[in-house]
């Protein structure tokens, strides 16, 4: 029988992006550098990131603090809708608004998203082969971060909605052999000063 060990998946959303999303803002670069400093002592062996510039730049800035951890570009780590809810899965008072908002996303993000989400679960979650625990960082986007947390908690598919991840916030999930996933840390911003927390989120979501 092949031995298996725990996987520790560190998840972060990219730093704050410019208006055209072609690069990070100065605040976004600071966020990434501060997260890199926080993770500098972690035994991370790979940095997976989505293909979009804001995720790739964030990964590179974090990676400057993680000597020896290669950057691995991955389509399943990208930005897409992981699951399109049915009307009956949503609160009736807000179902129309939610469905209309999701319908406004590009067709490719809606049509290809569920398949990429399944691939992300297969690639980034679960115990790993071997005797040694594996620590990996995933630099991604708000939707996939929510999807992975939802899956770890075994919540219904539509419950990725409403799980919000800040720029450069840190979530850690442990996947141990024979055990349910453990959410060790969720959306932690202890490494960020107050002015760099909750960027791009409306005031009612700031805590």
Biotite code that builds the C-alpha atoms (Angstrom):
import biotite.structure as struc

atoms = struc.array([
    struc.Atom([0.000, 0.000, 0.000], chain_id="A", res_id=1, res_name="UNK", atom_name="CA", element="C"),
    struc.Atom([1.330, 3.457, -0.921], chain_id="A", res_id=2, res_name="UNK", atom_name="CA", element="C"),
    struc.Atom([1.989, 5.664, 2.090], chain_id="A", res_id=3, res_name="UNK", atom_name="CA", element="C"),
    struc.Atom([0.160, 8.976, 2.280], chain_id="A", res_id=4, res_name="UNK", atom_name="CA", element="C"),
    struc.Atom([0.846, 12.144, 4.226], chain_id="A", res_id=5, res_name="UNK", atom_name="CA", element="C"),
    struc.Atom([-0.903, 15.391, 5.032], chain_id="A", res_id=6, res_name="UNK", atom_name="CA", element="C"),
    struc.Atom([-1.129, 18.258, 2.575], chain_id="A", res_id=7, res_name="UNK", atom_name="CA", element="C"),
    struc.Atom([-1.143, 21.816, 3.899], chain_id="A", res_id=8, res_name="UNK", atom_name="CA", element="C"),
    struc.Atom([-2.679, 24.125, 1.329], chain_id="A", res_id=9, res_name="UNK", atom_name="CA", element="C"),
    struc.Atom([-2.025, 27.823, 1.886], chain_id="A", res_id=10, res_name="UNK", atom_name="CA", element="C"),
    struc.Atom([-4.510, 29.906, -0.114], chain_id="A", res_id=11, res_name="UNK", atom_name="CA", element="C"),
    struc.Atom([-4.387, 33.612, -0.850], chain_id="A", res_id=12, res_name="UNK", atom_name="CA", element="C"),
    struc.Atom([-6.156, 35.998, -3.139], chain_id="A", res_id=13, res_name="UNK", atom_name="CA", element="C"),
    struc.Atom([-3.915, 38.194, -5.293], chain_id="A", res_id=14, res_name="UNK", atom_name="CA", element="C"),
    struc.Atom([-2.981, 41.684, -4.134], chain_id="A", res_id=15, res_name="UNK", atom_name="CA", element="C"),
    struc.Atom([-5.086, 44.688, -5.095], chain_id="A", res_id=16, res_name="UNK", atom_name="CA", element="C"),
    struc.Atom([-5.104, 45.100, -8.878], chain_id="A", res_id=17, res_name="UNK", atom_name="CA", element="C"),
    struc.Atom([-5.073, 48.236, -11.028], chain_id="A", res_id=18, res_name="UNK", atom_name="CA", element="C"),
    struc.Atom([-8.359, 49.349, -12.562], chain_id="A", res_id=19, res_name="UNK", atom_name="CA", element="C"),
    struc.Atom([-7.621, 47.533, -15.836], chain_id="A", res_id=20, res_name="UNK", atom_name="CA", element="C"),
    struc.Atom([-6.298, 44.500, -13.892], chain_id="A", res_id=21, res_name="UNK", atom_name="CA", element="C"),
    struc.Atom([-3.066, 44.494, -15.895], chain_id="A", res_id=22, res_name="UNK", atom_name="CA", element="C"),
    struc.Atom([-0.846, 44.862, -12.833], chain_id="A", res_id=23, res_name="UNK", atom_name="CA", element="C"),
    struc.Atom([-0.938, 45.365, -9.068], chain_id="A", res_id=24, res_name="UNK", atom_name="CA", element="C"),
    struc.Atom([-1.375, 48.745, -7.442], chain_id="A", res_id=25, res_name="UNK", atom_name="CA", element="C"),
    struc.Atom([1.296, 49.977, -5.056], chain_id="A", res_id=26, res_name="UNK", atom_name="CA", element="C"),
    struc.Atom([-0.974, 48.786, -2.238], chain_id="A", res_id=27, res_name="UNK", atom_name="CA", element="C"),
    struc.Atom([-1.239, 45.387, -3.925], chain_id="A", res_id=28, res_name="UNK", atom_name="CA", element="C"),
    struc.Atom([2.530, 45.071, -4.132], chain_id="A", res_id=29, res_name="UNK", atom_name="CA", element="C"),
    struc.Atom([2.847, 45.950, -0.461], chain_id="A", res_id=30, res_name="UNK", atom_name="CA", element="C"),
    struc.Atom([0.207, 43.364, 0.410], chain_id="A", res_id=31, res_name="UNK", atom_name="CA", element="C"),
    struc.Atom([2.054, 40.652, -1.504], chain_id="A", res_id=32, res_name="UNK", atom_name="CA", element="C"),
    struc.Atom([5.414, 41.533, 0.026], chain_id="A", res_id=33, res_name="UNK", atom_name="CA", element="C"),
    struc.Atom([3.984, 41.512, 3.541], chain_id="A", res_id=34, res_name="UNK", atom_name="CA", element="C"),
    struc.Atom([2.397, 38.115, 2.990], chain_id="A", res_id=35, res_name="UNK", atom_name="CA", element="C"),
    struc.Atom([5.690, 36.852, 1.609], chain_id="A", res_id=36, res_name="UNK", atom_name="CA", element="C"),
    struc.Atom([7.407, 38.012, 4.780], chain_id="A", res_id=37, res_name="UNK", atom_name="CA", element="C"),
    struc.Atom([4.834, 36.218, 6.898], chain_id="A", res_id=38, res_name="UNK", atom_name="CA", element="C"),
    struc.Atom([5.315, 32.975, 4.973], chain_id="A", res_id=39, res_name="UNK", atom_name="CA", element="C"),
    struc.Atom([9.099, 33.182, 4.831], chain_id="A", res_id=40, res_name="UNK", atom_name="CA", element="C"),
    struc.Atom([9.499, 30.605, 7.591], chain_id="A", res_id=41, res_name="UNK", atom_name="CA", element="C"),
    struc.Atom([6.929, 28.144, 6.213], chain_id="A", res_id=42, res_name="UNK", atom_name="CA", element="C"),
    struc.Atom([8.221, 24.964, 4.504], chain_id="A", res_id=43, res_name="UNK", atom_name="CA", element="C"),
    struc.Atom([6.425, 25.755, 1.223], chain_id="A", res_id=44, res_name="UNK", atom_name="CA", element="C"),
    struc.Atom([7.736, 23.704, -1.699], chain_id="A", res_id=45, res_name="UNK", atom_name="CA", element="C"),
    struc.Atom([5.671, 25.132, -4.580], chain_id="A", res_id=46, res_name="UNK", atom_name="CA", element="C"),
    struc.Atom([3.726, 28.300, -5.415], chain_id="A", res_id=47, res_name="UNK", atom_name="CA", element="C"),
    struc.Atom([0.811, 27.607, -7.750], chain_id="A", res_id=48, res_name="UNK", atom_name="CA", element="C"),
    struc.Atom([-0.806, 30.628, -9.370], chain_id="A", res_id=49, res_name="UNK", atom_name="CA", element="C"),
    struc.Atom([-3.430, 31.467, -11.949], chain_id="A", res_id=50, res_name="UNK", atom_name="CA", element="C"),
    struc.Atom([-2.526, 32.760, -15.427], chain_id="A", res_id=51, res_name="UNK", atom_name="CA", element="C"),
    struc.Atom([-3.788, 36.334, -15.018], chain_id="A", res_id=52, res_name="UNK", atom_name="CA", element="C"),
    struc.Atom([-1.219, 39.128, -14.441], chain_id="A", res_id=53, res_name="UNK", atom_name="CA", element="C"),
    struc.Atom([-2.485, 40.097, -10.981], chain_id="A", res_id=54, res_name="UNK", atom_name="CA", element="C"),
    struc.Atom([-2.070, 36.536, -9.687], chain_id="A", res_id=55, res_name="UNK", atom_name="CA", element="C"),
    struc.Atom([1.272, 35.975, -11.409], chain_id="A", res_id=56, res_name="UNK", atom_name="CA", element="C"),
    struc.Atom([2.749, 39.217, -10.070], chain_id="A", res_id=57, res_name="UNK", atom_name="CA", element="C"),
    struc.Atom([1.515, 38.435, -6.563], chain_id="A", res_id=58, res_name="UNK", atom_name="CA", element="C"),
    struc.Atom([3.078, 34.972, -6.731], chain_id="A", res_id=59, res_name="UNK", atom_name="CA", element="C"),
    struc.Atom([6.382, 36.415, -7.889], chain_id="A", res_id=60, res_name="UNK", atom_name="CA", element="C"),
    struc.Atom([6.490, 38.980, -5.076], chain_id="A", res_id=61, res_name="UNK", atom_name="CA", element="C"),
    struc.Atom([5.656, 36.356, -2.463], chain_id="A", res_id=62, res_name="UNK", atom_name="CA", element="C"),
    struc.Atom([8.150, 33.954, -4.009], chain_id="A", res_id=63, res_name="UNK", atom_name="CA", element="C"),
    struc.Atom([10.962, 36.436, -3.462], chain_id="A", res_id=64, res_name="UNK", atom_name="CA", element="C"),
    struc.Atom([10.639, 35.566, 0.239], chain_id="A", res_id=65, res_name="UNK", atom_name="CA", element="C"),
    struc.Atom([10.423, 31.785, -0.290], chain_id="A", res_id=66, res_name="UNK", atom_name="CA", element="C"),
    struc.Atom([13.793, 30.630, -1.543], chain_id="A", res_id=67, res_name="UNK", atom_name="CA", element="C"),
    struc.Atom([13.629, 27.456, -3.594], chain_id="A", res_id=68, res_name="UNK", atom_name="CA", element="C"),
    struc.Atom([9.840, 27.339, -4.054], chain_id="A", res_id=69, res_name="UNK", atom_name="CA", element="C"),
    struc.Atom([9.155, 27.251, -7.815], chain_id="A", res_id=70, res_name="UNK", atom_name="CA", element="C"),
    struc.Atom([6.343, 29.228, -9.425], chain_id="A", res_id=71, res_name="UNK", atom_name="CA", element="C"),
    struc.Atom([3.864, 26.924, -11.178], chain_id="A", res_id=72, res_name="UNK", atom_name="CA", element="C"),
    struc.Atom([1.323, 28.522, -13.534], chain_id="A", res_id=73, res_name="UNK", atom_name="CA", element="C"),
    struc.Atom([-1.985, 26.663, -13.566], chain_id="A", res_id=74, res_name="UNK", atom_name="CA", element="C"),
    struc.Atom([-5.268, 27.217, -15.427], chain_id="A", res_id=75, res_name="UNK", atom_name="CA", element="C"),
    struc.Atom([-7.365, 25.649, -12.628], chain_id="A", res_id=76, res_name="UNK", atom_name="CA", element="C"),
    struc.Atom([-5.891, 28.263, -10.272], chain_id="A", res_id=77, res_name="UNK", atom_name="CA", element="C"),
    struc.Atom([-7.456, 31.033, -12.369], chain_id="A", res_id=78, res_name="UNK", atom_name="CA", element="C"),
    struc.Atom([-10.508, 33.264, -12.142], chain_id="A", res_id=79, res_name="UNK", atom_name="CA", element="C"),
    struc.Atom([-13.857, 31.687, -13.042], chain_id="A", res_id=80, res_name="UNK", atom_name="CA", element="C"),
    struc.Atom([-17.289, 30.811, -11.676], chain_id="A", res_id=81, res_name="UNK", atom_name="CA", element="C"),
    struc.Atom([-16.892, 27.384, -10.028], chain_id="A", res_id=82, res_name="UNK", atom_name="CA", element="C"),
    struc.Atom([-20.595, 26.626, -9.805], chain_id="A", res_id=83, res_name="UNK", atom_name="CA", element="C"),
    struc.Atom([-23.732, 28.309, -11.106], chain_id="A", res_id=84, res_name="UNK", atom_name="CA", element="C"),
    struc.Atom([-26.517, 27.944, -8.538], chain_id="A", res_id=85, res_name="UNK", atom_name="CA", element="C"),
    struc.Atom([-30.081, 27.052, -9.369], chain_id="A", res_id=86, res_name="UNK", atom_name="CA", element="C"),
    struc.Atom([-32.762, 29.511, -8.379], chain_id="A", res_id=87, res_name="UNK", atom_name="CA", element="C"),
    struc.Atom([-34.170, 27.161, -5.740], chain_id="A", res_id=88, res_name="UNK", atom_name="CA", element="C"),
    struc.Atom([-30.783, 27.034, -3.994], chain_id="A", res_id=89, res_name="UNK", atom_name="CA", element="C"),
    struc.Atom([-30.816, 30.761, -3.314], chain_id="A", res_id=90, res_name="UNK", atom_name="CA", element="C"),
    struc.Atom([-32.775, 32.906, -0.854], chain_id="A", res_id=91, res_name="UNK", atom_name="CA", element="C"),
    struc.Atom([-35.910, 33.907, -2.768], chain_id="A", res_id=92, res_name="UNK", atom_name="CA", element="C"),
    struc.Atom([-35.525, 37.564, -1.779], chain_id="A", res_id=93, res_name="UNK", atom_name="CA", element="C"),
    struc.Atom([-32.171, 37.888, -3.557], chain_id="A", res_id=94, res_name="UNK", atom_name="CA", element="C"),
    struc.Atom([-32.251, 35.075, -6.145], chain_id="A", res_id=95, res_name="UNK", atom_name="CA", element="C"),
    struc.Atom([-33.024, 37.304, -9.141], chain_id="A", res_id=96, res_name="UNK", atom_name="CA", element="C"),
    struc.Atom([-30.309, 39.795, -8.238], chain_id="A", res_id=97, res_name="UNK", atom_name="CA", element="C"),
    struc.Atom([-27.717, 37.054, -7.683], chain_id="A", res_id=98, res_name="UNK", atom_name="CA", element="C"),
    struc.Atom([-28.512, 35.215, -10.915], chain_id="A", res_id=99, res_name="UNK", atom_name="CA", element="C"),
    struc.Atom([-28.452, 38.446, -12.925], chain_id="A", res_id=100, res_name="UNK", atom_name="CA", element="C"),
    struc.Atom([-25.058, 39.356, -11.456], chain_id="A", res_id=101, res_name="UNK", atom_name="CA", element="C"),
    struc.Atom([-23.587, 35.945, -12.285], chain_id="A", res_id=102, res_name="UNK", atom_name="CA", element="C"),
    struc.Atom([-25.036, 36.088, -15.808], chain_id="A", res_id=103, res_name="UNK", atom_name="CA", element="C"),
    struc.Atom([-23.035, 39.263, -16.373], chain_id="A", res_id=104, res_name="UNK", atom_name="CA", element="C"),
    struc.Atom([-19.698, 37.441, -16.152], chain_id="A", res_id=105, res_name="UNK", atom_name="CA", element="C"),
    struc.Atom([-17.954, 36.467, -19.417], chain_id="A", res_id=106, res_name="UNK", atom_name="CA", element="C"),
    struc.Atom([-19.354, 33.343, -21.047], chain_id="A", res_id=107, res_name="UNK", atom_name="CA", element="C"),
    struc.Atom([-16.010, 31.533, -20.819], chain_id="A", res_id=108, res_name="UNK", atom_name="CA", element="C"),
    struc.Atom([-15.870, 32.025, -17.039], chain_id="A", res_id=109, res_name="UNK", atom_name="CA", element="C"),
    struc.Atom([-19.388, 30.632, -16.683], chain_id="A", res_id=110, res_name="UNK", atom_name="CA", element="C"),
    struc.Atom([-19.105, 27.740, -19.143], chain_id="A", res_id=111, res_name="UNK", atom_name="CA", element="C"),
    struc.Atom([-15.591, 26.526, -18.387], chain_id="A", res_id=112, res_name="UNK", atom_name="CA", element="C"),
    struc.Atom([-15.684, 27.279, -14.681], chain_id="A", res_id=113, res_name="UNK", atom_name="CA", element="C"),
    struc.Atom([-17.294, 24.103, -13.309], chain_id="A", res_id=114, res_name="UNK", atom_name="CA", element="C"),
    struc.Atom([-14.822, 21.870, -15.147], chain_id="A", res_id=115, res_name="UNK", atom_name="CA", element="C"),
    struc.Atom([-11.857, 23.935, -13.947], chain_id="A", res_id=116, res_name="UNK", atom_name="CA", element="C"),
    struc.Atom([-13.249, 23.835, -10.420], chain_id="A", res_id=117, res_name="UNK", atom_name="CA", element="C"),
    struc.Atom([-13.352, 20.034, -10.481], chain_id="A", res_id=118, res_name="UNK", atom_name="CA", element="C"),
    struc.Atom([-9.783, 20.004, -11.772], chain_id="A", res_id=119, res_name="UNK", atom_name="CA", element="C"),
    struc.Atom([-8.708, 22.372, -8.989], chain_id="A", res_id=120, res_name="UNK", atom_name="CA", element="C"),
    struc.Atom([-10.147, 20.031, -6.353], chain_id="A", res_id=121, res_name="UNK", atom_name="CA", element="C"),
    struc.Atom([-8.319, 17.087, -7.904], chain_id="A", res_id=122, res_name="UNK", atom_name="CA", element="C"),
    struc.Atom([-5.018, 18.957, -8.201], chain_id="A", res_id=123, res_name="UNK", atom_name="CA", element="C"),
    struc.Atom([-4.804, 20.986, -5.000], chain_id="A", res_id=124, res_name="UNK", atom_name="CA", element="C"),
    struc.Atom([-6.703, 19.084, -2.303], chain_id="A", res_id=125, res_name="UNK", atom_name="CA", element="C"),
    struc.Atom([-6.447, 15.785, -0.464], chain_id="A", res_id=126, res_name="UNK", atom_name="CA", element="C"),
    struc.Atom([-3.602, 13.869, 1.147], chain_id="A", res_id=127, res_name="UNK", atom_name="CA", element="C"),
    struc.Atom([-0.383, 13.342, -0.832], chain_id="A", res_id=128, res_name="UNK", atom_name="CA", element="C"),
    struc.Atom([1.665, 10.279, -1.646], chain_id="A", res_id=129, res_name="UNK", atom_name="CA", element="C"),
    struc.Atom([4.767, 9.642, 0.446], chain_id="A", res_id=130, res_name="UNK", atom_name="CA", element="C"),
    struc.Atom([5.858, 9.839, 4.059], chain_id="A", res_id=131, res_name="UNK", atom_name="CA", element="C"),
    struc.Atom([6.395, 13.594, 4.344], chain_id="A", res_id=132, res_name="UNK", atom_name="CA", element="C"),
    struc.Atom([3.764, 16.321, 4.703], chain_id="A", res_id=133, res_name="UNK", atom_name="CA", element="C"),
    struc.Atom([3.586, 18.723, 1.774], chain_id="A", res_id=134, res_name="UNK", atom_name="CA", element="C"),
    struc.Atom([3.153, 22.495, 2.094], chain_id="A", res_id=135, res_name="UNK", atom_name="CA", element="C"),
    struc.Atom([1.963, 24.362, -1.029], chain_id="A", res_id=136, res_name="UNK", atom_name="CA", element="C"),
    struc.Atom([0.815, 27.915, -1.690], chain_id="A", res_id=137, res_name="UNK", atom_name="CA", element="C"),
    struc.Atom([-2.027, 28.712, -4.079], chain_id="A", res_id=138, res_name="UNK", atom_name="CA", element="C"),
    struc.Atom([-2.233, 32.309, -5.320], chain_id="A", res_id=139, res_name="UNK", atom_name="CA", element="C"),
    struc.Atom([-5.658, 32.638, -6.838], chain_id="A", res_id=140, res_name="UNK", atom_name="CA", element="C"),
    struc.Atom([-8.864, 34.698, -6.876], chain_id="A", res_id=141, res_name="UNK", atom_name="CA", element="C"),
    struc.Atom([-11.840, 35.259, -4.613], chain_id="A", res_id=142, res_name="UNK", atom_name="CA", element="C"),
    struc.Atom([-14.122, 32.695, -6.252], chain_id="A", res_id=143, res_name="UNK", atom_name="CA", element="C"),
    struc.Atom([-11.734, 29.737, -6.157], chain_id="A", res_id=144, res_name="UNK", atom_name="CA", element="C"),
    struc.Atom([-10.665, 30.524, -2.595], chain_id="A", res_id=145, res_name="UNK", atom_name="CA", element="C"),
    struc.Atom([-14.349, 30.400, -1.622], chain_id="A", res_id=146, res_name="UNK", atom_name="CA", element="C"),
    struc.Atom([-14.903, 27.180, -3.574], chain_id="A", res_id=147, res_name="UNK", atom_name="CA", element="C"),
    struc.Atom([-12.036, 25.375, -1.828], chain_id="A", res_id=148, res_name="UNK", atom_name="CA", element="C"),
    struc.Atom([-13.178, 26.483, 1.616], chain_id="A", res_id=149, res_name="UNK", atom_name="CA", element="C"),
    struc.Atom([-16.737, 25.390, 0.818], chain_id="A", res_id=150, res_name="UNK", atom_name="CA", element="C"),
    struc.Atom([-15.474, 21.986, -0.286], chain_id="A", res_id=151, res_name="UNK", atom_name="CA", element="C"),
    struc.Atom([-13.348, 21.565, 2.836], chain_id="A", res_id=152, res_name="UNK", atom_name="CA", element="C"),
    struc.Atom([-16.419, 22.212, 4.988], chain_id="A", res_id=153, res_name="UNK", atom_name="CA", element="C"),
    struc.Atom([-18.526, 19.842, 2.849], chain_id="A", res_id=154, res_name="UNK", atom_name="CA", element="C"),
    struc.Atom([-21.079, 22.594, 2.334], chain_id="A", res_id=155, res_name="UNK", atom_name="CA", element="C"),
    struc.Atom([-23.525, 22.511, -0.613], chain_id="A", res_id=156, res_name="UNK", atom_name="CA", element="C"),
    struc.Atom([-22.010, 23.680, -3.922], chain_id="A", res_id=157, res_name="UNK", atom_name="CA", element="C"),
    struc.Atom([-23.877, 26.996, -4.009], chain_id="A", res_id=158, res_name="UNK", atom_name="CA", element="C"),
    struc.Atom([-22.389, 28.044, -0.659], chain_id="A", res_id=159, res_name="UNK", atom_name="CA", element="C"),
    struc.Atom([-19.231, 29.333, -2.297], chain_id="A", res_id=160, res_name="UNK", atom_name="CA", element="C"),
    struc.Atom([-21.342, 32.466, -2.680], chain_id="A", res_id=161, res_name="UNK", atom_name="CA", element="C"),
    struc.Atom([-20.943, 34.749, 0.306], chain_id="A", res_id=162, res_name="UNK", atom_name="CA", element="C"),
    struc.Atom([-17.454, 33.559, 1.246], chain_id="A", res_id=163, res_name="UNK", atom_name="CA", element="C"),
    struc.Atom([-15.254, 36.584, 0.665], chain_id="A", res_id=164, res_name="UNK", atom_name="CA", element="C"),
    struc.Atom([-11.456, 36.594, 0.644], chain_id="A", res_id=165, res_name="UNK", atom_name="CA", element="C"),
    struc.Atom([-9.472, 39.796, 0.985], chain_id="A", res_id=166, res_name="UNK", atom_name="CA", element="C"),
    struc.Atom([-6.476, 40.768, -1.109], chain_id="A", res_id=167, res_name="UNK", atom_name="CA", element="C"),
    struc.Atom([-3.475, 38.871, 0.327], chain_id="A", res_id=168, res_name="UNK", atom_name="CA", element="C"),
    struc.Atom([-5.507, 37.354, 3.150], chain_id="A", res_id=169, res_name="UNK", atom_name="CA", element="C"),
    struc.Atom([-4.327, 33.906, 4.242], chain_id="A", res_id=170, res_name="UNK", atom_name="CA", element="C"),
    struc.Atom([-6.320, 30.687, 4.496], chain_id="A", res_id=171, res_name="UNK", atom_name="CA", element="C"),
    struc.Atom([-4.785, 27.314, 5.395], chain_id="A", res_id=172, res_name="UNK", atom_name="CA", element="C"),
    struc.Atom([-6.457, 23.920, 4.956], chain_id="A", res_id=173, res_name="UNK", atom_name="CA", element="C"),
    struc.Atom([-4.962, 20.638, 6.190], chain_id="A", res_id=174, res_name="UNK", atom_name="CA", element="C"),
    struc.Atom([-5.840, 17.423, 4.343], chain_id="A", res_id=175, res_name="UNK", atom_name="CA", element="C"),
    struc.Atom([-4.740, 14.507, 6.522], chain_id="A", res_id=176, res_name="UNK", atom_name="CA", element="C"),
    struc.Atom([-5.083, 10.843, 5.463], chain_id="A", res_id=177, res_name="UNK", atom_name="CA", element="C"),
    struc.Atom([-8.321, 9.306, 6.662], chain_id="A", res_id=178, res_name="UNK", atom_name="CA", element="C"),
    struc.Atom([-9.667, 12.535, 8.150], chain_id="A", res_id=179, res_name="UNK", atom_name="CA", element="C"),
    struc.Atom([-12.000, 15.308, 7.089], chain_id="A", res_id=180, res_name="UNK", atom_name="CA", element="C"),
    struc.Atom([-10.222, 18.469, 5.927], chain_id="A", res_id=181, res_name="UNK", atom_name="CA", element="C"),
    struc.Atom([-9.350, 20.928, 8.711], chain_id="A", res_id=182, res_name="UNK", atom_name="CA", element="C"),
    struc.Atom([-9.733, 24.663, 8.159], chain_id="A", res_id=183, res_name="UNK", atom_name="CA", element="C"),
    struc.Atom([-6.787, 25.888, 10.224], chain_id="A", res_id=184, res_name="UNK", atom_name="CA", element="C"),
    struc.Atom([-6.940, 29.537, 9.232], chain_id="A", res_id=185, res_name="UNK", atom_name="CA", element="C"),
    struc.Atom([-9.470, 31.570, 7.267], chain_id="A", res_id=186, res_name="UNK", atom_name="CA", element="C"),
    struc.Atom([-8.906, 34.927, 5.596], chain_id="A", res_id=187, res_name="UNK", atom_name="CA", element="C"),
    struc.Atom([-6.363, 36.020, 8.184], chain_id="A", res_id=188, res_name="UNK", atom_name="CA", element="C"),
    struc.Atom([-4.975, 39.541, 7.670], chain_id="A", res_id=189, res_name="UNK", atom_name="CA", element="C"),
    struc.Atom([-2.740, 39.813, 10.730], chain_id="A", res_id=190, res_name="UNK", atom_name="CA", element="C"),
    struc.Atom([0.261, 40.568, 8.510], chain_id="A", res_id=191, res_name="UNK", atom_name="CA", element="C"),
    struc.Atom([-1.452, 43.589, 6.929], chain_id="A", res_id=192, res_name="UNK", atom_name="CA", element="C"),
    struc.Atom([-1.798, 47.076, 8.465], chain_id="A", res_id=193, res_name="UNK", atom_name="CA", element="C"),
    struc.Atom([-5.333, 48.426, 8.768], chain_id="A", res_id=194, res_name="UNK", atom_name="CA", element="C"),
    struc.Atom([-5.157, 50.468, 5.553], chain_id="A", res_id=195, res_name="UNK", atom_name="CA", element="C"),
    struc.Atom([-4.339, 47.363, 3.483], chain_id="A", res_id=196, res_name="UNK", atom_name="CA", element="C"),
    struc.Atom([-7.168, 45.172, 4.772], chain_id="A", res_id=197, res_name="UNK", atom_name="CA", element="C"),
    struc.Atom([-10.445, 44.765, 2.892], chain_id="A", res_id=198, res_name="UNK", atom_name="CA", element="C"),
    struc.Atom([-9.308, 46.715, -0.161], chain_id="A", res_id=199, res_name="UNK", atom_name="CA", element="C"),
    struc.Atom([-11.946, 46.685, -2.930], chain_id="A", res_id=200, res_name="UNK", atom_name="CA", element="C"),
    struc.Atom([-14.699, 45.525, -0.551], chain_id="A", res_id=201, res_name="UNK", atom_name="CA", element="C"),
    struc.Atom([-17.670, 47.711, 0.419], chain_id="A", res_id=202, res_name="UNK", atom_name="CA", element="C"),
    struc.Atom([-17.697, 49.144, 3.964], chain_id="A", res_id=203, res_name="UNK", atom_name="CA", element="C"),
    struc.Atom([-20.425, 46.787, 5.170], chain_id="A", res_id=204, res_name="UNK", atom_name="CA", element="C"),
    struc.Atom([-18.040, 43.839, 4.727], chain_id="A", res_id=205, res_name="UNK", atom_name="CA", element="C"),
    struc.Atom([-15.170, 45.384, 6.684], chain_id="A", res_id=206, res_name="UNK", atom_name="CA", element="C"),
    struc.Atom([-14.630, 43.860, 10.115], chain_id="A", res_id=207, res_name="UNK", atom_name="CA", element="C"),
])
